[in-house]
Amino acid sequence: MSVLLVGVSHRTAPVPVLERVAVTDTDRPKLIDKLLASSHITEAMIVSTCNRVEVYAVVDAFHGALTEVGEILSDHSGLDLTALHAHAYVRYSEAAVEHLFAVASGLDSMVIGEQQILGQIRTAYASSDAQQAAGRVVHELAQQALRVGKRVHSETGIDSAGASVVSVALDRAAGILGDGGLVGRTAVVVGAGAMGGLSVAHLTRAGIDRIIVVNRTRERAEHLADTARSNGVIAEAVDFEQLSAVMAQADVLVTCTGAVGAVVTLADAHRALAEPDRNPNKHLVICDLGLPRDIDPAVSGLPGVTVLDMEALQRDPAAGAAASDADAARAIVAGELAMYLAGQRLAEVTPTVTALRQRAADVVESELMRLDSRLPDLDDPQRDEVARTVRRVVDKLLHAPTVRVKQLASAPGGDSYAAALRELFELSPALPAAVAAPTDRVDGDRGGRDKQA
């Protein structure tokens, strides 16, 4: 079984395509169910962020699984397969693992070095695990990717070299506003999720005077407003129906809802700008961090309004990391990839070695039973000594080849040595598979998933 990755990201597709492919938290379970119902897929995980959608699937056949994943994404997005393939990328086996490690490290992010991706991978794994779609391969892959990402962020300067999408957007907004940037200004944050929390944190550090949080769930808006107040900022939470009214008070509007369809329409913007209490000379900078977009594209044409969307942020020079930090991160990814692959190859040969030793033990027991039938008068001490001698001989004969095959298995192509053992000792392919069969672990992590009929 190998890992297949099919993805669409900011590197391969424009924002309109990303909007159509975007996978929400509601979409994800349904798509995973469809993936698991496919004939060639046994495990699946979907990583979905504001600028990428990536399907990681454990498959038994490359071409068949690729067709199945493509059809599922095509159906979800409404894009025909030709249009989807024009913007998608495919990685298989080692290349898929390397890509996920790079993504977890922030090397493939729109803003190099951002850490939010670690939480998004953790969410993707948790969702997959909750649906029993994360077997041994996805579990080990996701956990190792998270470890690699943490190591890169702790051992390199990639964090300071890069910044989060939120930071880039609000730094750009501060530059557009001028005269002290965000200091003393009023900001409206629409959406109280992870991006909303990051926006409030950055606005607080930048010296914003007042924050108004708008969210469909009032409780989450209140919680985020409390966080801002605890850091000395005037903050309040309002209902979604008050969006136009509070927009009239804003210097900066940050949207990050993940909703399908425009959250702020052209009519909403017109009403906000026409509020009698709004200073006609006051500029409004809108940071649209949603995917799909939260802001009606027509809003960007209004006088006194600047819209910064994901497409504009992709071109920002702050979205790059220093070359030395990126190189150091890549070196860590390369080293971790080599260790991961060696471990996987060793895990693949171990069941064969175990099966070989079990075959030898069965032969020893069979011969001892044969000895009992031929020499029934052999007393217990003599029989025990014979048994120990035979087992020692077998153990010594198997020791060198089994140790050596494990060493050789860690190198590229090492699976051929396990195949040779199975052939030489006539081990049925079913026997190593049975030895390797996953079982539920006491800590609740799933070692595998039975394929539904």
C-alpha angles and dihedrals in degrees: 000000000000137000119254121194123196114178148163120201145160088275094061108025139045120241095262090059092045089052092056095046094044115127117211126202087259093051097048101073092048092050092047089052090053091048093051091049089060117104097235102040125084102165132024143182128180120207109199124179137155090277108025145042116195128177116204112193133176104223141179096208127033103209097040093048092045090055092048095049091046093052092049093050091044091053091046096049099035089233117131116241094256093055091044094050090051090065102028130093127207129207126180136197111327093009091055091052092047091051094052091049089052091048092050089051093055092245094122097041123116086241105040114236100017113152100207090089090071091062091046092053089047089052091048091052093045091052092049092047092049089058092046088245094123111084128169095296098049092041094054093040095051095043092049092047090054090050091049091050093050091048093051092050093047099043103039136049093240092118094061093039092056134032139205121272087249092056093049092048095048093043087055090048091052090053092051093049092048122180097086097339112233096351111122094002133126121241131191116205116197111198128035100213129105094298091047090052092050090049092053091048093050093045090051092052090047092059101254112175101210136015126195115194118205120190137151089235105060094198093061091046090052091050092053092046089052089054091054092047091051087061094053100264124130103244141167139175122228136183120263091248089067094059097109092048095051092043086064089064096047132106090180129029118192118190123188109150106130088221122153109246132012116321092186112042129194088256091054091052093047091051092049094049091046094054107125093228094057118103105238089216093054114112121219120210114194119199106198104195095161126113111228090037117265095203125072104243089230090068090073089068095061118108114253093021129107119188119201109192132173091270092057092045092055089068095051113117089218087071092082133081129222110276094238093053092047090049091050090050091050090051090054091048091050093050094046090047092054091050093046093050092047089052092049092050090049090049089053094053096042095077089053092052090047091049091050092053090047090052090051092048090050091051091049092050091047092052092047090053089049089051090052091054093049097041105031092161094060107123122232098256091052093046092049091051091050090048092050091048094051092047091049091051092050093045092051092048092050098040100079098043094045093048091046095047090054090052092048092045092065090065124080110280091022092135088075090070091057089050090051091053091051090050097044095047096035094239112175111237086233093063098061088041090055091048090051095046108130122242130194111269125223092242090063096249111134118235093198148333130246111234112247114239 
